[in-house]
């Protein structure tokens, strides 16, 4: 009952000194609002990155490519020996572990797409039938590449929506011929609209990797390979096993770059966490300023209410009761600022997300977690307690005779 009465008195004090209370709350409001806004935007960024990685199979992939060299001691040092990857290496890698789901080649090049008088400068992606499964990119019309296309070196392709629009216009492309760098190919499918990290994938032409090697690129090699494991936890071990298997074939002096999706995501999350801590620490300075403001206003309140304190002590009020009253008032003051700051932080996060969506192709959402809200309220309470104790102790220690102004 005493606490409830103290809360009501605190609210009455806030209302009776509106301007002073508003100025005092500004520090808390800005501090808490900044913390909530920063945390919500950082969490939104983390989820956006995870979602985009999900489009290429999530964290359970391993990227393997031979190294040309590396930066050491501030200079570029060529590899002792460079050995390119071939399709035979991909088949060999697929047999390394039963934890491997599939293996895809990475072989890309620019390509000129022509049909009639129309042409478009697109991107050639030489791949296998597992591409749609790994990259979560499905065919909208027609079909995708088949195993028989790879074994038969079939001159077939699937095209993106941009190429369909720029080259074929209103004509249905499936079943029609296009020229890729002057070579005739049959369009067997049109891919659905797809974006990856904000980039439209509609300018791609997907062809069987064996056909691209023999008819378009004139090479038996691939640039790298993507290995998809059953779980993200398998990625690091599988990557090491594949690199070891490749060295057994090509020689121990051949170096390979091995990157796991899980490792990349962990590094990105570490960067986001550092950013969150640094910006959150800067925002916390406003909380400190807000706390000092609360202590200042409570000291002023003690001076203004000296006579009231003296009367209450003369009527038998215990020091602990007065101590609790002023501490509760400080906590209420900081909590009101904290709750207003949460509202401001939510608005700040939504505003930043809206601005990002306006200038970026990547869908971005501000994520306000219950943890950040509870943390903000906890900080507000702690600041109210910390900065409210000293004024409360001063009020509790006032001599009733001095407080009433008697000599």
Secondary structure, 3 states (H helix, E strand, C coil): CHHHHHHHHHHHHHHHCHHHHHHHHHHHHHHHHHHHHHHHHHHHHHHHHHHHHHCCCCCCEEEEEECCEEEECCEEEECCECCCEEHHHHHHHHCCCCCEEEEEEEEEEEEEEEECCEEEEEEEEEECCCHHHHHCCCEEEECCCCHHHHHCCCCEEEECHHHHHHHHCCCCCCCCEEEECCEEEEEEEEECCCEECCEECCCEEEEEHHHHHHHHHCCCEECEEEEEECCHHHHHHHHHHHHHHHHHHHCCCECEEEEEHHHHHHHHHHHHHHHHHHHHHHHHHHHHHHHHHHHHHHHHHHHHCHHHHHHHHHCCCCHHHHHHHHHHHHHHHHHHHHHHHHHHHHHHHHHHHHHHHHHCCCCCCCCCCHHHHHHHHHHHHHHHHHHHHHHHHHHHHCCHHHHHCCC
